[in-house]
Amino acid sequence: METEDFLRVINEFDFIRDDIIEIKGQLRLTKSEAKMISRAIVTVEEARNILVELFPRIESLDIEVREDLEAELMDVE
C-alpha cells in the first residue's frame, strides 16, 4: 500500500465529519437529535484519531511508507 491510500482514508473522515456538521446546521433538530448528531461527530473524530495514530505504526508496512505517514500525519492530529 502507498502513503496516499492511508492519507485518503484520513481525508474521508474529515469530509464525513464536515458533511455531518453541515447537515446539523441546516436542520431544525430536537435536543435529543442534536445530541445524537454531536455524538456521531465525536465518534468520527475519535475513529480518525485512532487511525492517525495507528497507520504509521503498522509493522507490516514498508519502512518508507511508515516514515512518510509519520511525517504527513504529525501535524494532522
C-alpha positions, 0 to 999 in steps of 0.5 A: 500500500502507498502513503496516499491510500492511508492519507485518503482514508484520513481525508474521508473522515474529515469530509464525513465529519464536515458533511455531518456538521453541515447537515446539523446546521441546516436542520431544525433538530430536537435536543435529543437529535442534536445530541445524537448528531454531536455524538456521531461527530465525536465518534468520527473524530475519535475513529480518525484519531485512532487511525492517525495514530495507528497507520504509521505504526503498522509493522507490516508496512514498508519502512518508507511508507511508515516514515512518510505517514509519520511525517504527513500525519504529525501535524494532522492530529 
